[in-house]
């Protein structure tokens, strides 16, 4: 079977999302974290392109 790439979009109701968050506040248990990334120059990242 061949893999297929796809992008799907959908619309969320802001009211329904807030109601769910109020009912199930799991986000309040989140830990603080930081994602650090190295800076790079495009020409270094894509060999063969100038």
Backbone bond lengths (Angstrom), bond angles and torsions (degrees), N, CA, C in turn:
res aa  C-N    CA-C-N  psi(-1)  N-CA   C-N-CA  omega(-1)  CA-C   N-CA-C  phi
1 X - - - 1.447 - - 1.525 108.78 -
2 X 1.289 115.88 134.01 1.457 122.22 -179.78 1.525 109.53 -87.28
3 X 1.330 117.20 136.87 1.466 119.42 178.45 1.530 109.88 -78.65
4 X 1.317 114.74 148.02 1.451 121.36 -177.61 1.522 108.79 -125.61
5 X 1.317 116.93 130.20 1.454 121.07 175.75 1.518 108.42 -89.04
6 X 1.339 115.69 142.99 1.456 119.42 -179.99 1.522 109.66 -150.91
7 X 1.300 115.44 153.87 1.458 122.28 173.43 1.521 106.64 -123.54
8 X 1.312 116.14 127.09 1.460 120.49 178.55 1.521 108.40 -119.84
9 X 1.295 116.54 142.38 1.458 121.13 176.64 1.521 108.78 -123.61
10 X 1.315 115.22 156.17 1.454 120.31 176.88 1.510 109.01 -152.24
11 X 1.300 115.39 164.14 1.464 120.73 178.98 1.520 108.77 -108.99
12 X 1.319 116.25 136.59 1.458 121.37 177.59 1.518 108.84 -110.82
13 X 1.311 115.54 143.09 1.452 120.45 174.20 1.525 107.95 -80.58
14 X 1.331 117.49 120.75 1.460 121.00 179.86 1.530 110.34 -60.39
15 X 1.325 116.82 -38.53 1.470 120.79 -179.79 1.536 111.06 -65.20
16 X 1.323 116.72 -46.49 1.464 120.84 179.82 1.526 111.05 -65.09
17 X 1.313 117.66 -38.88 1.464 121.53 178.83 1.526 110.47 -64.58
18 X 1.320 117.43 -44.49 1.464 120.47 178.58 1.521 111.18 -65.16
19 X 1.317 117.79 -38.29 1.466 121.44 177.91 1.529 110.23 -62.81
20 X 1.329 117.22 -40.99 1.464 121.21 178.08 1.528 110.36 -65.59
21 X 1.316 117.45 -43.57 1.465 120.82 179.04 1.521 111.18 -63.59
22 X 1.318 117.38 -37.58 1.468 120.64 177.54 1.524 110.84 -65.97
23 X 1.320 116.65 -37.64 1.470 122.14 -178.66 1.532 111.43 -75.58
24 X 1.316 117.11 -35.25 1.468 122.85 -175.36 1.530 109.30 -133.52
25 X 1.345 117.84 79.48 1.468 121.33 -172.83 1.534 114.60 -80.69
26 X 1.326 117.40 52.21 1.469 121.34 -178.58 1.523 111.97 -61.47
27 X 1.335 117.45 -28.59 1.464 120.61 -178.66 1.529 111.79 -61.38
28 X 1.327 117.32 -21.78 1.464 120.10 -179.40 1.530 112.01 -71.67
29 X 1.338 117.23 -14.33 1.463 122.48 -179.55 1.533 111.82 -94.30
30 X 1.304 117.42 6.13 1.466 120.96 -176.62 1.526 111.38 -70.12
31 X 1.315 115.68 145.34 1.454 122.13 175.41 1.526 109.23 -91.32
32 X 1.327 116.25 148.26 1.456 120.06 173.91 1.524 109.36 -70.63
33 X 1.319 117.01 140.58 1.459 120.64 175.31 1.518 108.91 -155.56
34 X 1.306 114.84 160.95 1.453 121.76 178.40 1.524 108.14 -131.11
35 X 1.290 115.90 134.55 1.460 120.54 174.61 1.518 106.78 -102.33
36 X 1.317 115.51 117.02 1.452 120.39 179.47 1.523 108.75 -102.62
37 X 1.305 115.45 135.79 1.464 120.08 -179.63 1.519 108.99 -128.75
38 X 1.316 114.45 146.65 1.455 119.61 176.03 1.518 109.30 -75.57
39 X 1.311 115.71 143.83 1.459 119.45 173.05 1.519 107.63 -83.38
40 X 1.297 116.17 145.25 1.450 120.05 178.28 1.522 108.57 -141.65
41 X 1.295 114.16 159.86 1.451 119.83 175.79 1.517 107.24 -98.75
42 X 1.309 116.67 137.15 1.462 121.33 -175.98 1.524 111.95 -54.22
43 X 1.317 117.10 -38.90 1.465 118.81 -178.42 1.520 111.72 -66.29
44 X 1.344 118.39 -26.84 1.460 121.23 177.13 1.527 111.25 -78.26
45 X 1.325 116.08 -28.54 1.462 120.88 -174.79 1.526 112.24 -84.51
46 X 1.319 116.90 -30.09 1.455 120.53 -176.97 1.530 109.83 -114.50
47 X 1.340 116.94 83.54 1.460 119.62 -178.75 1.539 111.26 -60.13
48 X 1.292 115.97 142.87 1.455 120.28 179.36 1.519 113.58 93.35
49 X 1.320 117.12 -14.08 1.468 120.30 177.27 1.514 108.12 -104.32
50 X 1.303 116.43 140.46 1.459 118.85 179.20 1.513 110.81 -127.38
